[in-house]
Amino acid sequence: MLDRLFRPKPAKQAGDALYAAAAKQARRPDFYTDRGVADTREGRFELYTLHVILLVDRLKGETGLAGEARQTLFDRYVMGLDDAFRELGVGDLSVAKRVKKLGEAFYGRLKAFETALETLPDQAPLAALMTRTVLEDRPGQGDALAAYVVSARRALSSQSLETLLSGAVTWEVSA
């Protein structure tokens, strides 16, 4: 009985698994060595946010466990930001303000992402968004990142919810 009482809820387990998948993907070295993302706090934040947004987008409109996992994923994302600020030595009084500001930035990026996706198959608005956010206005790789996002969305949409919620996420469609 105690085991059942203290076992994490399925939505929490799924959200945590999705969070781990997004964080792992955002840490791939090729984004920084081959795709033009700056290996800075800002660059890592933008790439991490992009992968969380891709998963949130995939789970959009889902109900039940998937809908709860979507919220848990966002909650875990915010907790990750909080943890990162604390590790950087930001004081308790400032952490909440900074996390709130980044949470608002997340929603702004999510809205911009959704708007850019509405223009597909024209990838130019998505490439411009990738240049403005992930690449921090540095020219060069926006088109490649937009192509990656399209491929990642296609791969995510082809995976079953069960597979995704287990954390076994495939990010790109094989060429």
MARDOVO-972237 format. One line per 8 residues: number of its first residue (from 1); their letters; for each residue x, y, z of C-alpha. Coordinates in steps of 0.2 Angstrom, whole numbers. Example, Ala and Ser with C-alpha at 12.3 -4.5 7.8 and 13.67 -1.06 7.14 Angstrom:
1> AS> 62 -22 39; 68 -5 36
! end
This chain:
1> MLDRLFRP> 0 0 0; 14 12 4; 22 9 -12; 6 14 -22; 5 29 -10; 22 36 -14; 24 30 -32; 24 45 -44
9> KPAKQAGD> 9 49 -54; 10 43 -72; 8 61 -79; 23 67 -68; 33 52 -74; 29 56 -92; 32 75 -90; 49 71 -82
17> ALYAAAAK> 53 59 -96; 49 72 -109; 59 85 -100; 74 73 -100; 72 70 -118; 71 89 -122; 86 93 -111; 97 78 -119
25> QARRPDFY> 93 84 -137; 97 102 -133; 114 96 -127; 119 88 -143; 136 95 -148; 132 96 -167; 120 111 -163; 135 121 -157
33> TDRGVADT> 148 114 -169; 138 112 -185; 122 122 -184; 128 139 -177; 121 139 -160; 132 149 -148; 138 138 -134; 133 152 -121
41> REGRFELY> 120 152 -107; 108 161 -119; 112 149 -134; 109 134 -123; 93 142 -115; 86 145 -133; 90 128 -139; 82 120 -123
49> TLHVILLV> 67 131 -125; 65 126 -143; 65 107 -139; 52 110 -125; 41 120 -137; 42 106 -150; 36 93 -137; 22 105 -131
57> DRLKGETG> 17 108 -149; 16 89 -152; 5 87 -136; -6 102 -140; -24 97 -140; -21 80 -132; -31 76 -116; -30 64 -102
65> LAGEARQT> -12 58 -98; -4 67 -113; -13 83 -108; -7 82 -90; 11 77 -96; 11 93 -106; 8 103 -91; 20 93 -81
73> LFDRYVMG> 33 96 -94; 31 115 -93; 31 114 -74; 48 104 -75; 55 117 -88; 51 131 -75; 59 121 -61; 74 118 -72
81> LDDAFREL> 76 137 -74; 74 139 -56; 88 126 -52; 99 134 -65; 98 151 -57; 101 145 -40; 116 135 -46; 123 151 -54
89> GVGDLSVA> 121 159 -36; 107 171 -40; 99 176 -23; 82 169 -18; 73 186 -20; 79 187 -38; 76 170 -44; 57 171 -44
97> KRVKKLGE> 57 187 -54; 69 180 -67; 60 164 -69; 44 173 -71; 52 184 -85; 59 168 -94; 42 160 -92; 34 175 -101
105> AFYGRLKA> 48 173 -114; 43 155 -116; 25 159 -120; 31 173 -132; 42 161 -141; 28 148 -141; 16 160 -149; 29 166 -162
113> FETALETL> 33 147 -166; 15 144 -169; 13 159 -180; 28 153 -190; 22 136 -192; 5 142 -199; 15 148 -215; 22 130 -219
121> PDQAPLAA> 27 124 -231; 36 141 -233; 50 140 -221; 56 158 -222; 46 164 -207; 52 149 -196; 70 152 -202; 69 170 -197
129> LMTRTVLE> 62 165 -180; 77 153 -178; 89 167 -183; 81 179 -171; 80 167 -156; 91 152 -156; 105 160 -166; 103 177 -157
137> DRPGQGDA> 102 187 -173; 118 179 -181; 115 175 -199; 120 159 -207; 111 144 -201; 93 149 -199; 87 139 -214; 96 123 -208
145> LAAYVVSA> 88 125 -191; 71 128 -199; 73 112 -209; 78 103 -193; 62 109 -184; 51 104 -198; 60 86 -198; 58 85 -179
153> RRALSSQS> 40 90 -179; 37 77 -193; 46 64 -182; 37 68 -166; 20 68 -175; 23 50 -182; 27 43 -164; 14 36 -154
161> LETLLSGA> 9 45 -138; 14 30 -128; 31 30 -135; 33 49 -132; 26 48 -114; 39 35 -110; 53 47 -115; 59 37 -130
169> VTWEVSA> 58 52 -142; 65 52 -160; 69 70 -165; 72 69 -183; 66 60 -198; 79 49 -206; 85 55 -223
! end
